[in-house]
Amino acid sequence: MLQQYLMKASDIYFGLSPKEVKRFAYTYAVACKINIPKSWTEHEMAGSDWFSAFLKRHPKLSIRSPQATSISHAISFNELNVDLFFENLCEVLNRLNVGPADIWNVDETGVTTVQKPNKTVARRGFFQIGRMTSSERGSLVTMAFAVNATENSVPPYFIFPRKKYHAHFVRDGPFGCDGDVHPSGWMTESSFLKYMKHFVCNVKCSKENPCLVLIDNHNSHLSSDVLDYCKNYGITLLSFPLHCSHRLQPLDRSVFVPLKIHQLSLQ
């Protein structure tokens, strides 16, 4: 019963920490009038040896690092919204009659240009230790990326925190990549329109060769210019439900996570 409770609590974004589990086990044992060690009563929690044995007895449980999830994300990700999205997806697929090569997922992620240094061995007694980086504060660069169901991808598109774009910004980037600029480094409506032109140039879609693009409903994706351009080139946009991309967005789940992990490994 304790295992079922912990799994249910985790599923609804209210998982218990190891310390909270040991406290809960103590109160649960007291409520069930089970004989417990004296140390449990003294500390008002179960011991570490019990917790280790409990995890071994229940291999479905493990200690994990949870992802911070806002209330809006937790509430919006429900069966009704998910079912509605997949109903829309099936309707669009039946209408367009497209294959896996024509189903694309588009998303953006932010990458900082300066990483946090790892711990270093230094002289004892000094309170301020430095390590050389390109600058003290990193700049945010947005990368837009697209993949399809046949493992193909469109060269990335970068948004640099500058006022004027220069070709040498992407000189050493992946073949075919391109970019734009914005003072904040964020994706905007005008930048996303340029990205869609970059997308069409690589995918070669048209009204005779339509494609489906799965995307979140960020404001920059829904301008009239973008929608008109997509319509003229046979692109059907299907957005994920609001506050559900953390679970339904394939790029967030399978591509950007390894990218972030690799970025951390370079620190």
C-alpha positions in Angstrom: 0.0 0.0 0.0 2.9 2.4 0.7 4.4 1.7 -2.7 1.0 2.4 -4.4 0.7 5.7 -2.5 4.2 6.8 -3.4 3.6 6.0 -7.1 0.3 7.8 -7.1 1.8 10.9 -5.4 4.6 11.0 -8.0 2.1 10.7 -10.9 0.2 13.8 -9.7 3.4 15.8 -9.2 3.5 15.6 -5.4 6.3 13.0 -5.0 7.8 12.5 -1.5 11.5 13.0 -0.8 13.4 10.1 0.9 13.2 11.9 4.3 9.4 12.5 3.8 9.0 8.8 3.0 10.8 7.7 6.2 8.6 10.1 8.2 5.5 8.8 6.5 6.5 5.2 7.1 6.9 5.9 10.8 3.4 7.5 11.1 2.0 4.7 9.0 3.5 2.0 11.2 2.2 3.7 14.3 -1.3 4.0 12.9 -1.2 0.3 12.0 0.2 -0.6 15.5 3.2 -2.4 14.1 6.2 -3.1 16.3 9.0 -0.7 15.3 12.6 -0.2 16.4 13.3 2.2 19.3 15.3 4.5 17.0 12.2 5.1 14.9 10.4 6.5 17.9 13.3 8.6 19.0 13.7 10.2 15.6 10.1 10.0 14.6 11.0 8.5 11.2 12.1 5.2 9.8 15.8 4.4 9.5 18.0 4.6 6.4 18.5 0.8 6.5 14.8 0.3 6.3 14.5 2.8 3.4 17.3 0.9 1.4 15.6 -2.4 2.0 12.2 -1.0 1.0 13.6 0.2 -2.4 15.1 -3.3 -2.9 11.8 -5.0 -2.2 10.0 -2.7 -4.6 12.0 -2.3 -7.8 9.3 -0.2 -9.4 10.4 2.7 -7.1 13.7 4.7 -7.4 15.1 8.0 -6.3 14.7 10.5 -9.2 15.4 14.2 -9.8 12.0 15.7 -10.6 11.5 18.3 -13.3 10.0 21.6 -12.0 6.4 21.7 -13.2 4.1 24.7 -12.7 0.5 24.4 -11.6 -0.7 25.4 -15.0 1.2 22.6 -16.7 0.0 20.1 -14.2 -3.7 21.1 -14.6 -3.7 21.5 -18.4 -2.1 18.1 -19.0 -5.2 16.0 -18.6 -7.0 13.2 -20.4 -9.5 15.6 -22.1 -6.9 17.9 -23.6 -4.6 15.0 -24.7 -7.5 13.1 -26.3 -8.7 16.2 -28.1 -5.2 16.8 -29.5 -4.9 13.2 -30.9 -8.4 13.4 -32.3 -7.3 16.5 -34.2 -4.1 14.8 -35.3 -6.0 11.8 -36.7 -8.4 14.1 -38.5 -5.5 16.1 -40.1 -3.6 12.9 -41.1 -6.7 11.4 -42.8 -7.3 14.7 -44.6 -3.8 15.3 -45.8 -2.9 11.6 -46.4 0.8 12.3 -45.7 3.5 9.8 -44.8 6.0 9.8 -42.0 8.5 11.8 -44.1 6.0 14.6 -44.3 5.2 14.9 -40.5 7.5 17.4 -38.9 8.0 18.5 -35.3 9.3 22.1 -34.8 10.5 23.6 -31.6 13.0 26.1 -30.1 15.4 25.9 -27.2 17.7 28.4 -25.5 21.5 27.8 -25.2 23.7 30.0 -23.2 27.1 31.0 -24.6 28.9 30.8 -21.2 28.7 27.7 -19.1 29.1 27.5 -15.3 32.6 26.2 -14.4 33.1 23.0 -12.5 34.7 22.9 -9.1 38.5 23.2 -9.3 41.4 22.4 -6.9 42.7 25.7 -5.5 44.7 27.2 -2.6 43.0 26.8 0.8 42.0 30.0 2.6 40.9 32.0 -0.5 37.2 32.8 -0.6 37.0 33.9 -4.3 38.3 31.6 -7.0 37.9 32.4 -10.7 38.1 30.4 -13.8 38.6 31.8 -17.3 35.6 32.0 -19.6 34.7 34.0 -22.8 32.8 36.4 -20.6 31.3 36.6 -17.1 27.7 36.5 -18.1 26.5 34.4 -21.0 24.2 35.4 -23.8 21.1 33.5 -24.8 21.0 32.1 -28.3 17.8 30.5 -29.4 18.0 27.5 -31.7 15.0 26.4 -33.8 15.0 22.8 -35.0 12.8 20.4 -37.0 12.8 16.6 -37.2 10.4 14.2 -38.9 9.3 10.7 -38.2 11.9 9.1 -40.6 14.8 10.5 -38.5 15.5 13.4 -41.0 16.1 16.9 -39.8 16.3 20.5 -41.1 19.6 22.4 -40.4 19.2 24.4 -37.2 18.3 28.1 -37.3 19.8 30.4 -34.7 18.6 33.7 -33.2 21.6 35.7 -31.9 21.3 38.5 -29.3 22.5 41.2 -31.8 21.1 44.1 -33.7 22.6 43.2 -37.1 23.1 39.8 -38.6 26.4 38.7 -40.2 27.1 35.5 -42.1 30.1 34.7 -40.0 27.8 34.1 -37.0 27.1 30.5 -38.4 30.5 30.0 -40.1 31.4 26.9 -38.0 27.8 25.7 -37.6 26.2 22.6 -39.1 26.0 22.5 -42.9 23.0 24.4 -44.2 22.3 26.3 -40.9 21.2 29.9 -41.0 20.2 32.5 -38.5 18.7 35.9 -37.6 19.1 38.4 -34.8 17.1 40.0 -32.1 18.4 42.1 -29.1 17.1 39.6 -26.6 18.0 36.5 -28.6 14.4 35.3 -28.5 12.2 34.0 -31.3 9.8 36.7 -32.7 7.1 36.7 -35.3 9.4 38.1 -38.0 12.2 35.6 -37.1 9.8 32.7 -37.2 8.6 33.7 -40.6 12.2 33.7 -41.8 12.6 30.3 -40.2 9.6 28.9 -42.1 11.2 30.1 -45.3 14.4 28.3 -44.2 12.2 25.2 -43.5 10.5 25.3 -46.9 13.8 25.8 -48.7 15.1 22.5 -47.1 11.9 20.4 -47.1 10.6 21.5 -50.6 7.0 21.3 -49.5 4.2 22.8 -51.7 0.5 22.6 -52.2 1.1 19.5 -54.4 3.4 18.0 -51.7 1.9 19.1 -48.4 3.3 18.5 -45.0 2.2 18.6 -41.4 4.1 20.6 -38.7 3.5 19.9 -35.0 4.3 23.0 -33.0 3.5 24.7 -29.7 1.2 27.7 -29.6 3.7 30.4 -28.8 2.7 33.9 -29.9 5.5 34.1 -32.4 4.1 31.0 -34.3 0.6 32.3 -34.8 1.1 35.6 -36.7 -1.0 36.2 -39.8 2.1 36.4 -42.0 3.3 33.0 -40.9 -0.2 31.4 -41.3 -0.5 32.9 -44.8 2.9 31.7 -45.8 2.3 28.2 -44.6 -1.0 28.1 -46.4 0.7 29.1 -49.7 3.3 26.3 -49.3 1.0 23.5 -48.3 2.0 23.5 -44.6 -0.6 22.5 -42.0 0.2 23.7 -38.5 -1.2 21.7 -35.6 -0.4 23.0 -32.1 -0.1 21.1 -28.9 -2.6 21.9 -26.1 -1.7 24.9 -23.9 0.8 24.0 -21.2 1.2 20.4 -22.4 4.3 20.6 -24.6 6.5 19.4 -21.7 4.8 16.0 -22.1 3.7 15.9 -25.8 6.5 17.7 -27.5 8.8 15.0 -29.1 11.8 17.4 -29.4 11.5 18.4 -25.7 11.3 14.7 -24.7 14.0 13.1 -26.9 16.3 15.6 -28.6 16.8 18.7 -26.4 17.3 16.7 -23.2 20.5 15.0 -24.5 21.6 18.3 -25.9 21.3 19.9 -22.4 23.0 17.0 -20.8 25.9 17.2 -23.2 26.1 21.0 -22.6 26.4 20.3 -18.9 29.1 17.7 -19.5 31.2 20.4 -21.2 31.3 22.6 -18.1 
